[in-house]
Amino acid sequence: MKRNYYFEDAIEMHKRYPDTFALPDLTRVKVGSYVKVCFHDERFWVLVTDMDDSVITGSVANQLIVAPLKYEDKIWFEYRHVYDVDNGELGSIDSPEEPMTNLQGVHDKCN
């Protein structure tokens, strides 16, 4: 079952900290991409499984520490919630059966 949670707004973070917080190129998001979102000070990766003009749907790609989500939970969020995009450039594409563990910032803070 897909769940909707309150995710931190990356655009607002950029407005507050423009010199240190860059926005990702959202045109790079596609089905199969990993995108980083933030829930209550915990950033994590989501494997994009569907998308339209306003909403991204995906599954949690990490084991989380703080957020009440589990590996492979289905979630959806808006593009403004995306903190980073990875299409394999960072070496993050692990076996789909295993949680991602080799990306920097898997459990980094949102602010």
Secondary structure, DSSP 4 states (H G I P E B T S, - for coil): -EE------HHHHHHH-TTT-PPP-GGG--TT-EEEEEETTEEEEEEEEEE-SSEEEEEE-S--SSSS--TT-EEEEEGGG--EEESSTTS----TTS---SSTTTT----
